[in-house]
Amino acid sequence: MNYDVIIVGCGFAGSILARKFAEDNKKVLIYEKRNHIGGNMYEEVLDNNLRVHKYGPHIFHTNNKEVFEFLNNYSDWYFYEHKVIGKIDNQLVPIPFNFKSLELLYDQKDAQKIKEKLLKIYPNEYKVSILDLINNNDKTIKEFGEFVYKNVFENYTAKQWNIPISEVDKSVINRVPVILGYDDRYFQDKYQYMPKEGYTKLFENLLNHQNITIKLSENALNDISINNNKIYWQNKEYKGIVIYTGEIDELFNYKFGPLPYRSLKLVFENYDMNYYQPSSVVNYPNEEEFTRITEFKYLTNELKDNQTTILKEYPQKYDYQDENSIPYYAIINEENINQYNKYFELTKDIPNLYMCGRLAEYKYYNMDAVIERALELYKKVSSSNEKNSKK
Ligand SMILES: Cc1cc2nc3c(=O)[nH]c(=O)nc-3n(C[C@H](O)[C@H](O)[C@H](O)COP(=O)(O)OP(=O)(O)OC[C@H]3O[C@@H](n4cnc5c(N)ncnc54)[C@H](O)[C@@H]3O)c2cc1C
């Protein structure tokens, strides 16, 4: 069988590109090394008949209308505004920190004083960064900023990334907000929805096209190799389009060393009760070893009595030589980006090879961002192919 396009990886990046090329009447082959479609968005049904997100909770939110309209072709949705609470000083308070969190953790008089000062110093602002608070000349505001930094950010970040807090880039701290009011939504995006029948069903619909063939449980690199800037597929030179959404360092046999990632140990627990916790996600920034607990019923809208499943996330080291270790979060810093760029340089002289997605581009992409990127790449590749075929 001849394929016009070969795609490595069946997450959003790979699946969307597959669908777009298939609709152009191109024969597409997808390789996926896991035994299922959907990449990290994959959901499975457990013995208690509850659906869970196998690779951690995924909440869809975007301001991009085109992205949401595209996904509407493959799923119905229900409105879902994500709310997170955090355990701080043995209290459950809204995260990001807002006026309600302040009232729960400070005595009434102090909370009132801080709220009034915040509104006076930052009039008409919806939120303010904790870095701004810490750098404020007003003693009360500065101490409040330090309180939030210490209780919400410092230990959580150290746990998540396993680095001393002094090494965390200031820009990261600058992105941690305090909400100047009572809005307790985690995201403020225009479109906040969850797929009615889940992500796996969405992927099944997306991939359901006569021009798409999927090989599951197959590492593409058993069939694909690169030599002298040419791609070989099943030992013959392949001149079609190759879209690669896997780890770029693996593609080049770790020539410049493995790119660093942070991984997670995910522990699912079932309970015979209606609900385990008051919200879909509770963050544990401080004492516990895990960073957060997710209760899936809130996300999947399944209202099963007396059964619930939760997930505890323990940040871990990633080991590229251990096939059970999963690269979850790229560790973005100057050194690692330089290392990534060396790999990326190698792709530039291979005209029919394209990198797309969180692993191939060594980036943190939210789902909406990776979908946007895949749609853009499709436009770019299909228009350059059209030009070539007209030459
Ligand atoms: C814990 C966690 C929570 C997240 N929560 C959210 C959220 O709430 N909202 C949000 O918008 N985003 C969230 N994200 C981001 C989201 O997961 C990414 O946007 C998405 O996974 C990117 O899709 P992708 O196709 O690039 O990668 P992936 O989904 O990882 O797909 C890549 C696929 O390629 C396969 N592959 C790799 N190499 C090969 C090979 N050699 N041969 C065959 N197959 C291969 C992999 O097995 C994988 O299935 C979260 C990410 C993490 C880690």
The ligand as an SDF file (V2000), in Angstrom:
LIG
                    3D

 53 58  0  0  0  0  0  0  0  0999 V2000
   -0.9060   16.1560   33.1810 C   0  0  0  0  0  0  0  0  0  0  0  0
   -1.3380   17.0340   32.0400 C   0  0  0  0  0  0  0  0  0  0  0  0
   -2.5450   17.6850   32.1200 C   0  0  0  0  0  0  0  0  0  0  0  0
   -2.9570   18.4970   31.0680 C   0  0  0  0  0  0  0  0  0  0  0  0
   -4.1410   19.1610   31.1890 N   0  0  0  0  0  0  0  0  0  0  0  0
   -4.5650   19.9560   30.1920 C   0  0  0  0  0  0  0  0  0  0  0  0
   -5.7950   20.6850   30.3260 C   0  0  0  0  0  0  0  0  0  0  0  0
   -6.4890   20.5830   31.3450 O   0  0  0  0  0  0  0  0  0  0  0  0
   -6.1870   21.4860   29.2940 N   0  0  0  0  0  0  0  0  0  0  0  0
   -5.4280   21.6210   28.1520 C   0  0  0  0  0  0  0  0  0  0  0  0
   -5.8450   22.3440   27.2350 O   0  0  0  0  0  0  0  0  0  0  0  0
   -4.2510   20.9560   28.0030 N   0  0  0  0  0  0  0  0  0  0  0  0
   -3.8090   20.1280   28.9870 C   0  0  0  0  0  0  0  0  0  0  0  0
   -2.6280   19.4340   28.8480 N   0  0  0  0  0  0  0  0  0  0  0  0
   -1.8840   19.5380   27.5730 C   0  0  0  0  0  0  0  0  0  0  0  0
   -2.3080   18.4360   26.5510 C   0  0  0  0  0  0  0  0  0  0  0  0
   -2.0500   17.1720   27.0920 O   0  0  0  0  0  0  0  0  0  0  0  0
   -1.5170   18.6490   25.2550 C   0  0  0  0  0  0  0  0  0  0  0  0
   -1.9470   19.8380   24.6570 O   0  0  0  0  0  0  0  0  0  0  0  0
   -1.6780   17.5200   24.2360 C   0  0  0  0  0  0  0  0  0  0  0  0
   -1.3340   16.2920   24.7770 O   0  0  0  0  0  0  0  0  0  0  0  0
   -0.8130   17.7730   23.0290 C   0  0  0  0  0  0  0  0  0  0  0  0
   -1.1170   16.8160   22.0100 O   0  0  0  0  0  0  0  0  0  0  0  0
    0.0420   16.1700   21.1480 P   0  0  0  0  0  0  0  0  0  0  0  0
   -0.6190   15.4770   20.0180 O   0  0  0  0  0  0  0  0  0  0  0  0
    1.1000   17.1720   20.8720 O   0  0  0  0  0  0  0  0  0  0  0  0
    0.7630   15.1270   22.1430 O   0  0  0  0  0  0  0  0  0  0  0  0
    0.2950   13.7380   22.7560 P   0  0  0  0  0  0  0  0  0  0  0  0
   -1.1150   13.7690   23.1840 O   0  0  0  0  0  0  0  0  0  0  0  0
    1.3100   13.3590   23.7690 O   0  0  0  0  0  0  0  0  0  0  0  0
    0.3990   12.7170   21.5120 O   0  0  0  0  0  0  0  0  0  0  0  0
    1.6420   12.2820   20.9830 C   0  0  0  0  0  0  0  0  0  0  0  0
    1.4960   10.8010   20.6840 C   0  0  0  0  0  0  0  0  0  0  0  0
    2.6220   10.3640   19.9170 O   0  0  0  0  0  0  0  0  0  0  0  0
    2.9030    9.0290   20.2780 C   0  0  0  0  0  0  0  0  0  0  0  0
    4.2810    8.7360   19.8610 N   0  0  0  0  0  0  0  0  0  0  0  0
    5.4100    9.3590   20.2560 C   0  0  0  0  0  0  0  0  0  0  0  0
    6.4860    8.8430   19.6300 N   0  0  0  0  0  0  0  0  0  0  0  0
    6.0210    7.8450   18.8130 C   0  0  0  0  0  0  0  0  0  0  0  0
    6.6440    6.9190   17.9380 C   0  0  0  0  0  0  0  0  0  0  0  0
    7.9700    6.9230   17.7480 N   0  0  0  0  0  0  0  0  0  0  0  0
    5.8630    6.0320   17.2580 N   0  0  0  0  0  0  0  0  0  0  0  0
    4.5210    6.0070   17.4290 C   0  0  0  0  0  0  0  0  0  0  0  0
    3.8830    6.8680   18.2740 N   0  0  0  0  0  0  0  0  0  0  0  0
    4.6160    7.7740   18.9490 C   0  0  0  0  0  0  0  0  0  0  0  0
    2.7150    9.0490   21.7890 C   0  0  0  0  0  0  0  0  0  0  0  0
    2.5250    7.7290   22.3020 O   0  0  0  0  0  0  0  0  0  0  0  0
    1.4740    9.9400   21.9410 C   0  0  0  0  0  0  0  0  0  0  0  0
    0.2800    9.1740   21.9780 O   0  0  0  0  0  0  0  0  0  0  0  0
   -2.1500   18.6620   29.9120 C   0  0  0  0  0  0  0  0  0  0  0  0
   -0.9120   18.0150   29.8370 C   0  0  0  0  0  0  0  0  0  0  0  0
   -0.5010   17.2180   30.9020 C   0  0  0  0  0  0  0  0  0  0  0  0
    0.8450   16.5720   30.8330 C   0  0  0  0  0  0  0  0  0  0  0  0
  1  2  1  0
  2  3  1  0
  2 52  2  0
  3  4  2  0
  4  5  1  0
  4 50  1  0
  5  6  2  0
  6  7  1  0
  6 13  1  0
  7  8  2  0
  7  9  1  0
  9 10  1  0
 10 11  2  0
 10 12  1  0
 12 13  2  0
 13 14  1  0
 14 15  1  0
 14 50  1  0
 15 16  1  0
 16 17  1  0
 16 18  1  0
 18 19  1  0
 18 20  1  0
 20 21  1  0
 20 22  1  0
 22 23  1  0
 23 24  1  0
 24 25  2  0
 24 26  1  0
 24 27  1  0
 27 28  1  0
 28 29  2  0
 28 30  1  0
 28 31  1  0
 31 32  1  0
 32 33  1  0
 33 34  1  0
 33 48  1  0
 34 35  1  0
 35 36  1  0
 35 46  1  0
 36 37  1  0
 36 45  1  0
 37 38  2  0
 38 39  1  0
 39 40  1  0
 39 45  2  0
 40 41  1  0
 40 42  2  0
 42 43  1  0
 43 44  2  0
 44 45  1  0
 46 47  1  0
 46 48  1  0
 48 49  1  0
 50 51  2  0
 51 52  1  0
 52 53  1  0
M  END
$$$$
